[in-house]
């Protein structure tokens, strides 16, 4: 789920990045976790269109994996490992709301079970994916591991409060990505691990939280294309950071 109030990406950093790296882009195997969601499906389609292959589309809805079941995650990674070291791993899973449960508007609404579920899906599950994909990432060439996070996971950018479980679980995800980035750098110096803010995307998940005008709302396809362009422009020096779909770094 994207943060609210996003605007179309300006011409700038992301465009320069893809121009600088367009001849260096790796187009080997790609793994997409959460490929049945609005953004996840679009990311899988754009990844395939840009020449990555094979593209492994892992979906919770299809029963490929469950974020709370480490064995199912390991099985997905093992299936993909036979195709060779992946050039791209995208984790497009996440939890914001479900029937009868919305993000908290105040601390009095905090519920231990709901908070634990947020952390299980938004933080622990992606960490388990990282645990299993890191060993199969190439040691001698560029590869990218990216997680969908959210601008509201930025501690320094939190000016409104609320959404406590979601904010905290996405902040935890950003920290996990930072730790993974540091560890990968020791044995895979060309690897990049980042978190991404996809913008306010037109999906059923975001519908209850969008403004009536839908100003600044983008399609899943546009978000996915912009995110892939951002990733194309990153270098190992930027590993461990969080970037918006406009290519701008989001502070921790």
Buried (B, 14 or more C-beta within 10 A) or exposed (E): BBBBEBEEBEEEBBBEBBEEBEEEBBEBBBBBBBBBBBBBBBBBBBBBEBEBBBBBBBBBEEEBBEBEEBEBBBBBBEEBBEBEBBBBBBBBBBBBBEEEBBBBEEEEEEEEEBBEBBBBBBBBBBBBBBBBBBEBBBEEBBBBBBBBBBBBBBEEEBEEEBBBBBBBBBBBBBBBBBEBBEBBBEEBEBBBBBBBBBBBBBBEBBEEBBEEEEEBBBBBBBBBBBBBBBBBBBEBEBBBBBBBBBBBEBEB
